[in-house]
């Protein structure tokens, strides 16, 4: 396939996703429209979407890492995570309210958020480099969402759809990584006060900072740097849980507090 064909298909995928967002109507899986859709085309479509939003006045405030668990990688038949961009329009305040009508089919995940105090540039970033570059970590909820009907996604579908990013919530407390054992942190996710699932920092590539290192090194292939001040969501510590109107989600983390949000 020629480079022009790649660009053309990425442009069409981007347009399909934009039409879905404008109409608030989910679409047929992109991988059914283009069964041979590549990761390269999907990432190009993702970047077209982000560029359009930035040109419209939004700001990139961080990145997210997806598919960090072995179970999710096996489910989609891949051997590496993926990534997406976080925009200022995606952030919801802790204990805030999310209007379900603004989303498609949201699900909630508990994660550890890193906020950087200095840039990270691959290709040889290590876990130790990430720890050194981190200003603080905080508890986080990611609300993943998909413009693809019924979450019938392949890797290419979710990448093109900005790694199924929706919204994110960061807890109010900030924690230094000094003497912090990130892999041992336990996360309990509650829905309306009921414990739904539990996860540990070790569930994401063995160490949440390893996920951030992977991201810095992967992005170096595109000459993209993780910048000081950015929020990096390091991956879901347990399965995503569907959200409905009236639901309240709380993620409680050992050593780093909790974060909450309500759907209306």
JOWO-V128192 format. One record per residue. RES is the residue in one small letter. SS is DSSP state (a for helix, b for strand, c for the rest). PHI is phi in radians with two decimals (999 if undefined). D_CENTER is the distance of its C-alpha to the mean C-alpha in Angstrom with 2 decimals. Layout:
res->{RES;RES}
ss->{SS;SS}
phi->{PHI;PHI}
d_center->{D_CENTER;D_CENTER}
//
This chain:
res->{x;x;x;x;x;x;x;x;x;x;x;x;x;x;x;x;x;x;x;x;x;x;x;x;x;x;x;x;x;x;x;x;x;x;x;x;x;x;x;x;x;x;x;x;x;x;x;x;x;x;x;x;x;x;x;x;x;x;x;x;x;x;x;x;x;x;x;x;x;x;x;x;x;x;x;x;x;x;x;x;x;x;x;x;x;x;x;x;x;x;x;x;x;x;x;x;x;x;x;x;x;x;x;x;x;x;x;x;x;x;x;x;x;x;x;x;x;x;x;x;x;x;x;x;x;x;x;x;x;x;x;x;x;x;x;x;x;x;x;x;x;x;x;x;x;x;x;x;x;x;x;x;x;x;x;x;x;x;x;x;x;x;x;x;x;x;x;x;x;x;x;x;x;x;x;x;x;x;x;x;x;x;x;x;x;x;x;x;x;x;x;x;x;x;x;x;x;x;x;x;x;x;x;x;x;x;x;x;x;x;x;x;x;x;x;x;x;x;x;x;x;x;x;x;x;x;x;x;x;x;x;x;x;x;x;x;x;x;x;x;x;x;x;x;x;x;x;x;x;x;x;x;x;x;x;x;x;x;x;x;x;x;x;x}
ss->{c;c;a;a;a;a;a;a;a;a;a;a;a;a;a;a;a;a;a;a;a;a;a;c;c;c;b;c;c;a;a;a;a;c;c;c;c;c;a;a;a;a;a;a;a;a;a;a;a;a;a;a;a;a;a;c;c;c;c;b;b;b;b;b;b;b;c;c;c;a;a;a;a;a;a;a;c;c;c;c;c;b;b;b;b;b;b;a;a;a;b;b;c;c;c;b;b;b;c;a;a;a;c;c;c;c;b;b;b;b;b;b;b;b;b;b;c;c;c;b;c;c;c;c;c;c;a;a;a;a;a;a;a;b;b;b;b;b;b;b;b;b;b;b;c;c;c;b;a;a;a;c;c;c;a;a;a;a;a;a;c;a;a;a;b;b;b;b;b;b;c;c;c;c;b;c;c;c;c;c;c;a;a;a;c;b;b;b;b;b;b;c;c;b;b;b;b;b;b;b;a;a;a;c;c;c;c;a;a;a;a;a;a;a;a;a;a;a;a;a;a;a;c;c;c;b;c;c;c;c;b;b;b;c;c;c;c;c;c;c;b;b;c;c;c;c;c;b;b;b;b;b;b;c;c;c;b;b;b;b;b;b;b;c}
phi->{999;-1.31;-1.09;-1.15;-1.18;-1.05;-1.08;-1.10;-1.20;-1.07;-1.12;-1.17;-1.06;-0.99;-1.12;-1.10;-1.19;-1.16;-1.13;-1.09;-1.15;-1.14;-1.57;0.90;-2.41;-1.19;-2.15;-1.01;-0.89;-1.08;-1.26;-1.52;-1.24;-2.21;-1.01;-1.81;-1.02;-1.65;-1.07;-1.05;-1.12;-1.13;-1.15;-1.13;-1.10;-1.03;-1.13;-1.06;-1.13;-1.17;-1.04;-1.11;-1.23;-1.14;-1.10;-1.47;1.95;-1.42;-2.15;-1.33;-2.03;2.97;-2.40;-2.25;-2.00;-2.11;0.98;-1.54;-1.63;-1.05;-1.07;-1.21;-1.12;-1.15;-1.06;-1.71;1.20;-2.21;-2.15;-2.67;-1.25;-2.28;-2.58;-2.56;-1.83;-1.81;-1.93;-1.05;-1.23;-1.55;-1.43;-2.08;-1.20;-1.02;1.15;-1.43;-2.10;-1.96;-1.54;-1.04;-1.14;-1.45;-2.06;-1.73;-2.59;-1.25;-2.33;-2.00;-2.28;-1.69;-2.51;-1.78;-1.68;-1.84;-2.08;-1.51;-1.84;-2.63;-1.12;-2.21;-2.22;-1.29;-1.78;-2.10;-1.22;-1.91;-1.01;-1.11;-1.08;-1.11;-1.05;-1.16;-1.53;-1.50;-1.30;-2.83;-2.02;-2.64;-1.20;-2.55;-2.02;-1.90;-1.78;-1.43;-2.64;-2.46;-1.49;-1.65;-0.95;1.01;1.00;-1.45;-1.92;-1.84;-1.02;-1.10;-1.06;-1.21;-1.08;-1.04;-1.51;0.92;0.98;0.96;-1.32;-2.22;-2.44;-2.60;-2.27;-1.94;-1.14;-1.34;-1.53;-2.07;-2.32;-1.23;-1.48;-1.02;1.06;-1.67;-1.68;-1.03;-1.05;-1.53;-1.09;-1.79;-2.07;-2.01;-1.78;-1.95;-2.10;0.95;1.45;-1.77;-1.15;-1.76;-2.76;-2.34;-2.57;-2.30;-0.99;-1.23;-1.31;-1.95;0.97;1.54;-2.90;-0.99;-1.19;-1.13;-1.11;-1.15;-1.10;-0.99;-1.11;-1.03;-1.28;-1.14;-1.19;-1.11;-1.12;-1.93;1.03;-1.84;-1.96;-1.37;-1.75;-0.94;1.61;-1.32;-1.61;-2.09;-1.49;-1.57;2.08;-1.20;-1.51;-2.78;-1.13;-1.27;-2.09;-1.11;-1.92;-2.28;-1.02;1.59;-1.28;-2.14;-1.95;-2.29;-1.94;-1.86;-2.03;-1.11;1.39;-2.24;1.46;-2.44;-2.53;-2.43;-2.75;-2.11;-1.82;-2.17}
d_center->{29.90;30.63;28.24;29.35;28.45;24.93;24.53;26.19;23.96;20.74;22.34;23.24;19.81;18.46;21.44;20.90;17.39;18.90;21.79;19.72;18.04;21.49;23.23;20.63;21.47;19.32;20.55;21.78;19.42;19.41;20.36;23.49;24.44;23.94;24.22;24.13;21.06;19.90;16.68;18.40;19.06;15.59;14.14;17.14;16.49;12.94;14.71;17.47;15.37;13.89;17.47;18.93;17.00;17.89;21.43;21.45;20.99;17.34;16.01;13.08;12.39;9.68;6.85;3.51;4.86;5.36;9.01;10.26;13.00;16.23;16.58;13.56;14.64;18.14;17.33;16.13;18.70;16.77;17.24;14.22;10.42;8.59;6.42;5.82;7.42;7.60;11.12;13.71;14.21;10.94;12.10;14.32;16.92;17.41;19.78;19.08;19.49;17.28;19.41;18.59;20.54;18.01;15.46;16.00;15.24;12.69;11.77;11.02;9.62;10.98;9.53;11.31;10.49;12.50;14.40;16.44;20.15;20.76;19.37;18.13;19.35;19.54;20.92;22.32;20.02;20.59;19.23;22.18;21.29;17.89;19.78;22.38;20.09;18.22;19.76;18.41;15.85;15.24;14.17;11.06;10.02;6.83;8.43;7.10;9.87;11.77;14.69;16.14;18.93;18.61;15.32;17.64;15.18;15.74;13.62;14.92;14.15;10.39;10.34;12.73;10.87;8.17;6.15;7.00;5.31;8.09;8.78;8.49;11.63;12.98;16.25;19.46;20.61;19.98;20.89;22.27;21.58;25.36;26.51;23.13;22.56;18.79;19.11;21.50;19.51;19.61;17.27;18.89;17.18;19.81;20.22;23.31;24.56;24.42;22.65;20.36;18.89;18.75;16.83;17.41;15.91;17.65;15.62;12.86;15.04;17.75;16.53;13.30;14.87;15.40;11.70;11.80;15.09;13.91;11.46;14.44;16.74;14.90;14.55;18.22;19.13;18.32;19.87;16.73;16.81;14.50;16.63;18.29;17.01;13.35;10.67;8.49;6.11;7.80;6.85;8.44;12.14;13.48;13.41;11.77;14.66;15.78;16.69;20.07;22.21;23.58;21.03;20.22;17.51;18.03;16.28;19.00;18.64;21.76;22.63;19.91;20.59;18.73;16.59;17.44;16.98;19.25;19.07;22.14}
//
